[in-house]
């Protein structure tokens, strides 16, 4: 009877430690996620500005060349 109780205690202890570890993995800081979104938006905005700038320069040069 004693061995059976010990086995149950060991199993529940193992399960509780496993749950604690899995909870720590699942938690994330919302500020990190928001900062990542802000940085992604900033990068895409910079890419759009560069693309528009190069398009404007290209159209301007082609316009000057043909005039």
Buried (B, 14 or more C-beta within 10 A) or exposed (E): EEEEEEEEEEEEEEEEEEEEEEEEEEEEEEEEEEEEEEEEEEEEEEEEEEEEEEEEEEEEEEEEEEE
